[in-house]
Amino acid sequence: MAAKKPAKKAAKKVAKKVAKKATKTAAPKKAAKKVARKPNAAFMVALKPSALLAAVVGDKPLSRPEVTKKIWAYIKKNGLQDSVNRRNINADAKLLPMFGGKKQVSMFDLTKLVSKQLG
């Protein structure tokens, strides 16, 4: 009779594993609903660009995303992105004063420099 007890325990373990697998495959997960993102109100406020920035994007008030789009359009139009390291922006006569006299800045620094010119 001692040999029957371990066999029953093993059978119960196998039955539990099978039941556990069945519950995993039987209930498909529901797809998460996609919710449209709302733009942050702080980014959508129209800000007046400084005289240095106005030379590139114009002098009417613009939101931060609009300013970024116009600056990148200017950079691409004039071929100011560095050909070797594409993360760097080369300054021309209009961008040089805005970059604080630096001839080349990183695209990550560009946001910081533009923020100083909006107000």
Secondary structure as UniProt FT lines:
FT   TURN            2..3
FT   HELIX           4..26
FT   HELIX           41..44
FT   HELIX           51..57
FT   HELIX           64..77
FT   TURN            78..79
FT   TURN            86..87
FT   STRAND          88..90
FT   TURN            93..94
FT   HELIX           95..98
FT   TURN            99..101
FT   STRAND          104..106
FT   HELIX           107..117
//
